[in-house]
Structure formats: C-alpha cells, structure tokens
Amino acid sequence: APDNSIWVAHENGVDQLSKDGQVIERFTADPTNANSLLNKETGPLAILNDGRVWAASQSLGATLINPTAKTYQRFYEFIDETSGSKLQGKVNSIFQEYVKNKNGPNYENIWFATTAGIIKCTMPEHTENAPKFSVYKYEDNVQNDYLSRPSAILRDLETGELWVGTESTGLFRIKMEISSRYVNDRQIKYEKIELVKHYIIDKNDPKSFSSNSVNTIVSDVNHNIWIGTSGEGLFRYNRENDNFDRWSIDNGLPSATVVSILSDNSGGIWFGTRRGIARLHADGSVRVFDNSDGLPADIFNAYAVDINDNGILYFGSVQGLTRVNPSEITINEIMPKLAINLIETIDYEGNRNFIDFTNNQLTIDHQVQTLNINFVGLSFNKSAKNRYQYT
C-alpha cells in the first residue's frame, strides 16, 4: 500500500498489517450491515494509489474499501456507464494500471476478469465519486474459442491488448473493438471483445504455448510478459517471433506449477510455486528457496505476492506470509572440505569387509563386486543444499 502497510485477503475477510506484521485493522462481512464486505470469503485485491482497496468476493462481485473513512461500496453486479449493460460474475483476477492525465486528474484503470466477462473500472484519484464501469461480455466469436473461466488478466502496455489466461482452455490475446447497434432508431456505439489469438500447443513447435491451465500473467520492468501455469512451468513471451521460451523442472524449477510471479527492483524474476520460491537470473539459471532457507511452507498461494517501495517482496503461503529482502540474500561460495570416513567392499556372496585406508592406499581383491565409499562435507555453514559429484 502507499503507506507501506500490507493487505492480506483470506477466508474471514481482509486484514491490514503494519510492515512488521502487526494487525492495524480487520475488515469483515456482516449480513445485517451494508457498510461491510460483500462476504467474508475474499479473493484477489487491488490497492489504489490513494489508499482505497478493491476486494473481490469468492462468490460474486467486489467491495471497494476506504480504510480512512471506514466506508464500503458493494458491487453485486457491474453496470456499463454507457450502454447500461449489466454483468454479474465471480472476479477471478485483477489488473491495475496508473494513467497520467494531462487534461484532468490522474486515474487508475482496474481490469476485472470474471466468469461472465471483463470489466474495466475507471477510478479518478482522491474522489468518492462512484467508479465508472465498462462491461465486455464474452461474445460468440470468442466463446467459440472457449474463452471461459478466466484465471489471470494483464493489459499489455505496449500494444494495449489484453492477455487472458483460463483455468482449462489456455491463453488468449484479445482487444477491444468499437461496434454499434440501434436502439429505438438511435445508433449506440460500444466496445466489444475481439479475439486476436488463441495460443495452443503445436507439437511440431517447441516454442509454442503448451499449457491449458494458466495461473498468473505478469509484465516486468522491460515489458516482458511472463505466464505461470499448472503443470507446464514458466513461459516468457517473445514479441518478435510471437512464441515462447519455457522453464520447467528440467531447467531448475522446483515445481511445474507456478502460482505467482513478481519482478524485483533489479529486474530479477521471482515466482511462488507448490515447492517453494524461486528466482530466475539473467543468465537463465534458477535458484530455489524452501523450508531449509526459513520459509514457513513450500506451498504458495495464487496472486499472493507483492513488492513495496523499498524493494521488499511478500509471498503468501498456506502457513502465512513470507518477507524477502533480495539485497540481504547471501550465497555460500565456500566449498566444503571432504573427508572419507568409511570404505567397504561387498563380494559376490554378499560378504562385507571394511578397508583400512589409513595410509591413503587400498588394495582391492578381484572377487569384490561392490565398493562403497562414505564421505562427509566439513562446513560450518548450512549444508542441506550442498551437492557433490564424482569426477
């Protein structure tokens, strides 16, 4: 948040925490009080520059919270300001963009990907005026390509197009086209969704997008687009060739399920997975952090990631919140000294014999089938992740 507080959504509402993790305020639902959350089960959040907070419900709609005034605006449905078209659906993902306006107050566009369509919410800064909604329902030409149950949304700041990931039908690029219709002999212009491309697997192209299930879509400081998936790892979009680079377990990922992605202040890409947190370096290598590094859990939650003005990263897991300061991470570069503590042989009859190697020499009988050499790495640093190789 602008005041460096931390906002956490959960099954019983929304908590505002101080930077050291203390509860500042709890926001809950009360069926008898309209000045409360829609319901207690809360999903994705969007924190505005003026401190207000959008909190999506896990059922339908969203609530706009003003933590200073302690007021709530509930939206069971979203009504298009121009056409009056109504949309009601569960908000699965939120993307926000800040717009500097030369001819008036700056504002933010908040994009909601819902089960019934896409909503653009225009929010002027520092005002209590009602948000202005533009509603885009899934048209037939898009539905024919199975754009349904969106799980992630991103507006490409270079092209103005929207990227929409789904739970089971892959990845879509869409744009808003001006259309018109006549109502009572009066022409009304409106925007509608137009499909640009539906990305699906091409078995003959290793650079194709190969996942049906998208968890998150993020743009980094260089406007590179990253996609986290369920089961197929991490993808980066190549604009020039309209294809993708992919990282999987074979490339060092701890898990093939990437649930959150974040770009730090130095351009490093961090992501939460089902087996810890990982950082992708500029050379393509991956470094993994897990329980042995102090994480409370290895299973992290979708969308539960953020960065504050000081470059501190936050990841939400099934066991709570993890705070990461990338500048304080140190890597142990000291190679441990090795010591052999046991050598044994096993012959063809399964007999075991210990070998005396005190003179740094040993003699092996020709009847020996197996030779076991046990060793220890001598280090006063944390050694759980040390790896050894015989060369």
C-alpha positions, 0 to 999 in steps of 0.5 A: 500500500502507499503507506507501506502497510500490507493487505492480506485477503483470506477466508474471514475477510481482509486484514491490514498489517503494519510492515512488521506484521502487526494487525492495524485493522480487520475488515469483515462481512456482516449480513445485517450491515451494508457498510461491510464486505460483500462476504467474508470469503475474499479473493484477489485485491487491488490497492489504489494509489490513494489508499482505497482497496478493491476486494473481490468476493469468492462468490460474486462481485467486489467491495471497494474499501476506504480504510480512512473513512471506514466506508464500503461500496458493494458491487453485486453486479457491474453496470456499463456507464454507457450502454447500461449493460449489466454483468454479474460474475465471480472476479477471478483476477485483477489488473491495475494500471496508473494513467497520467492525465494531462487534461484532468486528474490522474486515474487508475484503470482496474481490469476485472476478469470474471466468469461472465466477462471483463470489466474495466473500472475507471477510478479518478484519484482522491474522489468518492465519486462512484467508479465508472464501469465498462462491461465486455461480455464474452461474445460468440466469436470468442466463446467459440474459442472457449474463452471461459473461466478466466484465471489471470488478466494483464493489459499489455502496455505496449500494444494495449491488448489484453492477455487472458489466461483460463483455468482449462482452455489456455491463453488468449490475446484479445482487444477491444473493438468499437461496434454499434447497434440501434436502439429505438432508431438511435445508433449506440456505439460500444466496445466489444471483445475481439479475439486476436489469438488463441495460443495452443500447443503445436507439437511440431513447435517447441516454442509454442504455448503448451499449457491449458491451465494458466495461473498468473500473467505478469509484465516486468520492468522491460515489458516482458510478459511472463505466464505461470501455469499448472503443470507446464512451468514458466513461459516468457513471451517473445514479441518478435517471433510471437512464441515462447521460451519455457522453464520447467523442472528440467531447467531448475524449477522446483515445481511445474506449477507456478502460482505467482510471479513478481519482478524485483527492483533489479529486474530479477524474476521471482515466482511462488510455486507448490515447492517453494520460491524461486528466482530466475537470473539473467543468465537463465539459471534458477535458484530455489528457496524452501523450508531449509532457507526459513520459509514457513511452507513450500506451498504458495498461494495464487496472486499472493505476492507483492513488492513495496517501495523499498524493494521488499517482496511478500509471498503468501503461503498456506502457513502465512506470509513470507518477507524477502529482502533480495539485497540481504540474500547471501550465497555460500561460495565456500566449498566444503572440505571432504573427508572419507570416513568409511570404505567397504567392499561387498563380494559376490556372496554378499560378504562385507569387509571394511578397508583400512585406508589409513595410509591413503592406499587400498588394495582391492581383491578381484572377487569384490563386486561392490565398493562403497565409499562414505564421505562427509562435507566439513562446513560450518555453514548450512549444508542441506543444499550442498551437492557433490559429484564424482569426477 
